[in-house]
């Protein structure tokens, strides 16, 4: 690798403020209510880490 070349590890991600649905215990015949926002906002991004320096770069849209 040449001295001026850069190598990044990168991955994409999404951020959502909506709770994840999961199984949970509740008394028989009663449903657990979990408060949620009306319209959850979602944001998408990509991040990378410079292999040599550890510097990180994140772009969110």
N, C-alpha and C positions, 0 to 999 in steps of 0.2 A: 504494500500500500504506500502511495506517495505521501510525503509530509503534509501536503495541503488538502488531502482528501478527508472527508468526514463520513463516518458510519453511524447511522441511527437505528435503534430498535424502536418500532412504532406500533401503535394499536389505536383502534377507534373505540368510542364509548358513547353512552347516552345517559343523561341525568333526568330523572322524572321525580316529581314530588308526590307521586301517587303510591300509597302503601301496597306492598306485595301481598297477594292473597295467599293465605296459608291455612292449614287445618289447625284447629285449636279446640280445647276442651270447654264445655259449657254445661250447665245443668240440663237434664233431659227436657226437651220441649221448649227450650229457650235459645234464641239465636243471639250471638254476640254481635253488637253493632260497633263498627269501626268508623269513626268520622273521617271523611275524605273531602278533598277540595272539589268544587263543582266541575271545573275544567282544568285538569292537571297540565302544567306547562312542561314541555320537553325541550331539552337542549342536546345537541349532538356535537361531538368534538373528536379531535385526533391529538394524540400526544406522542412525543418521541424523546428518547434519551440518547445523548451523544455517547457512544461506546468508549471513547478515549478520555473525555473530560467529566462525564457525569452530568453535564448541563442538560436541563430539560426544556422542552418547547411544547406549549399547549395552545391549541386553537379551538375555540368554542363558537358555534353558530346556532 
